[in-house]
């Protein structure tokens, strides 16, 4: 699943990914990482891995 030719990853989302603990980053698949960086619908598997880091008050 490649990004569109002219699509750029969101710098803020890249910063969030970089700030995650190494043990979490090692578990992320390329598809999950790409979906997060390009602000696409997040796979359920990614949401499960990040559940401790997500703001549960945000809809």
C-alpha positions in Angstrom: 0.0 0.0 0.0 2.0 3.0 -1.3 1.1 6.6 -0.7 -0.1 8.7 -3.7 2.7 10.1 -5.8 2.4 13.7 -4.5 1.1 12.8 -1.0 3.4 13.8 1.9 3.4 12.3 5.4 2.1 14.5 8.2 5.1 15.8 10.1 3.2 15.8 13.4 2.3 12.2 13.0 5.9 11.3 12.2 6.9 13.0 15.4 4.3 11.0 17.3 5.6 7.7 15.8 9.2 8.6 16.7 8.1 9.4 20.3 6.6 5.9 20.9 8.6 3.4 23.0 10.8 1.1 20.9 8.8 -2.0 22.0 5.7 -0.5 20.4 7.5 0.7 17.2 8.9 -2.8 16.7 5.4 -4.2 16.6 4.1 -1.9 13.9 3.7 -3.2 10.4 4.5 -1.1 7.3 0.8 -0.8 6.5 0.0 0.4 10.1 2.8 2.9 10.0 1.8 4.2 6.6 -1.9 4.6 7.5 -0.9 6.6 10.6 1.6 8.8 8.8 -0.7 9.6 5.9 -3.8 10.2 8.1 -5.7 7.3 6.6 -8.3 5.1 8.4 -6.3 3.3 11.0 -6.4 -0.5 11.0 -8.0 -2.1 14.1 -4.6 -3.9 14.8 -2.9 -0.5 15.1 -5.6 0.9 17.4 -5.2 -2.1 19.7 -1.4 -1.6 19.8 -1.8 2.1 20.6 -4.7 1.9 23.0 -2.6 3.0 26.0 -1.4 6.1 24.1 -4.7 7.3 22.6 -6.8 10.0 24.3 -9.9 8.1 25.2 -11.9 11.4 25.6 -11.5 12.4 21.9 -14.2 11.0 19.7 
